[in-house]
Amino acid sequence: MAAAAFSCCHGAGGMVVIVVVVMAMLGGVAAGGEPPFSCGGAAGGGGQGYAFCDATLGAAERAADLVARLTAAEKVAQLGDQAAGVPRLGVPAYKWWSEALHGLATSGRGLHFDAPGSAARAATSFPQVLLTAAAFDDDLWFRIGQAIGTEARALYNIGQAEGLTMWSPNVNIFRDPRWGRGQETPGEDPTMASKYAVAFVKGMQGNSSAILQTSACCKHVTAYDLEDWNGVQRYNFNAKVTAQDLEDTYNPPFRSCVVDAKATCIMCAYTGINGVPACANADLLTKTVRGDWGLDGYIASDCDAVAIMRDAQRYTQTPEDAVAVALKAGLDMNCGTYVQQHATAAIQQGKLTEEDIDKALKNLFAIRMRLGHFDGDPRSNSVYGGLGATDICTPEHRSLALEAAMDGIVLLKNDAGILPLDRTAVASAAVIGPNANDSLALIGNYFGPPCESTTPLNGILGYIKSVRFLAGCNSAACDVAATDQAAAVASSSDYVFLFMGLSQKQESEGRDRTSLLLPGEQQSLITAVADAAKHPVILVLLTGGPVDVTFAQTNPKIGAILWAGYPGQAGGLAIARVLFGDHNPGGRLPVTWYPEEFTRIPMTDMRMRADPATGYPGRSYRFYQGKTVYKFGYGLSYSSYSRQLVSGGKPAESYTNLLASLRTTTTSEGDESYHIQEIGTDGCEQLKFPAVVEVQNHGPMDGKHSVLMCLRWPNAKGGRPTTQLIGFRSQHLKVGEKANIRFDISPCEHFSRVRKDGKKVIDRGSHYLMVDKDELEIRFEA
């Protein structure tokens, strides 16, 4: 394996020797059928007499014992994503980098499906995250994380995984609609991203107090949401972020990962934040992530982030300086070989100490202890040892992939109730579009081989036998369009389904968009087909990020529009079930869909809040002051639902004694507020109360419906959001059925806002709970 496979190597001369030595110690791919482990029999390589093999001791104590036994060279060899083995202690090589964004992926090269004799040739491919987020269902997110974690542990047990540290989820905020990696995230809202993070991480890591199922890693802290725009690349971008935006937008998902989900890894981003690279930022990594939030785990860099500090960001003068500043700031492990190459020289130059490395290694080995890698053969473990090849691609996981895709699909337009279609009334159909029969269009990025794959064309063929198919474009880029031929096919068919949108060639890691319009000739093709068709056509969009489809929104010849994201292995079947009424759509958009004119705003402007004086419109539903194509939370259904706030709040006297003992401060706008820190943990508990929403399905179909509860302040002074999502619940309702949905309201969490200095306060006075246009006033004062 080449040393440069994962990193940009800039060393020469003596440094080449070091790389060769490191690589020679790494070991190879896990042998099929035998998982790597230590402390157990001949296969485990010995070490049984050492304290690090004593499972009755705590992980930190065991890790410290192991680190104390390593030589300086052995320690340095642990500091990359490919950690060398230590044969004399029976410690196998370890691969830290594996990916599991929406299913087990081969991107990190730590998971293997194609070796001769592999017992598992595929893994369940769930929808790309943004579509799953559209379900607004944290139980669904938990079950997906649980299924992925189960398959990862099973793959490890059968010797097809070199590690159990999964560098997922991506919980960055989808700030700008052009961002190529927005598809990987839960969307633009910090509350929603936080809840996704908690559910997914808990599912991935398992519920055993004795051993982790896998280790989840929340990435990329923080304020990372640009790839390559107008000559500015993620490697050299300095994000200028206010304390207010950091505290109430960019950081909350990561805080929730650590505090609420107990994630065992945080990955720092390439981004410079106010002049300091994230992976060199001690205030971020040590003071905030490990100190304030209490991370019990390790901190990894994005791949080659340490090298980039010197080579692209020019933050340090030498490689040794970059290595030293990163490790001293709180980084534990670098994805790539750069730290392994230069740490020894950094020690020799007095820029780094062996104790600095020991601190990092204790964090790293403690996670491997918690994963059971030093407890003997993992197949004998009572919690996860029984998992194997039959636990991958199970019927239950395949069904879950279908459920997730169906629940995420968003119905954006349905003129005259054209959908759902009656399959018996459709004599023939035309299926047109570059995404109609492309299996890669289903799985987005960071994917592995799926258990199965049903394209939209195949999904429709399950309902209608007389189908004519035409791609219509040479690719999703649609540089060349067969417009006349498509129009002719449409005119001779009863109904027309158009499967258009984007692909990883337009949006992906390393690639941002410059336009929000559909690529190439897609719009003209859609319009021509709609004009030629007998009935209004049905447009299905397979995209990650939002697109400006105003032309289709206003065209009466386009009867329905669905957004299906990148829907995973069962995507085609999920779409067909929605189109023909076997599933009632209930997805809601997790991001604002902006018009093309939004692209005049520089991607590099990190401000969330609007600035009317300069014409800056702000970002996300919380702050944006401009036109939208579709709003955050928008989504239609085949049924009609009503929602009403029926109870909530405490009597005013319930707050009196507590609040009367607190001082208030007066803002420059004249508002009085209470400091969260002064209220304290016990006080915040006392202030909690339930709010109940009555929701009813008025038919004509059973369906799953998401209720979104928001908070509104009396005004937007001081940078307050226009509205703020504070909770959501998903409920399945039969026709005519009513349900009371309870929301647990915590004023310290839900009524608070962040001031310009980054401090959290609760304003004295009125706060309004909102469900749609129904409001309930809550007075917060002594």
Secondary structure, DSSP 8 states (H G I E B T S, - for coil): --GGGSS-----THHHHHHHHHHHHS--S--TT-----SSTTTTTS-TTSGGG-TTS-HHHHHHHHHHTS-HHHHHTTSBSEE--BGGGTB--EE--BB-SSS-BSTTS-B-S-STT-S---B-----HHHHHTT--HHHHHHHHHHHHHHHHHHHHTT-BS--EE---B-----STT-TTGGGSS-S-HHHHHHHHHHHHHHHH-S-SSS-S-EEEEEEESS---SEETTEETTT-EE---HHHIIIIISHHHHHHHHTT--SEEEE-S-EETTEEGGG-HIIIIIIIIIIS---SEEEE-TTHHHHHHHTS--SSSHHHHHHHHHHHT--BBSSSHHHHHHHHHHHTTSS-HHHHHHHHHHHHHHHHHTTTTSS-GGG-TTTTT--GGGSS-HHHHHHHHHHHHHH-EEEEEGGG--S--GGG---EEEESTTSS-THHHH-SS---BS----HHHHHHTT-S-EEEE--BSSTT-SSB-HHHHHHHHHTSSEEEEEEE--TTTSBTTB--S-SS-STTHHHHHHHHHHH-SS-EEEEEE-SS----HHHHS-TTEEEEEE--S--TTHHHHHHHHHTTSS------SS-B--GGGGGS-TT----S-BTTTTB--SHHHH--S--SB-TT--B-SS-EEEEEEEE---THHHHHHHHTS--EE-TTS-EEEEHHHHHHHHHHHH-EEEEEEEEE-SSS-EEEEEEEEEE-S--GGG--S-EEEEEEEEEE-TT-EEEEEEEE-HHHHTEEE-TTS-EEEESEEEEEEETTEEEEEEE--
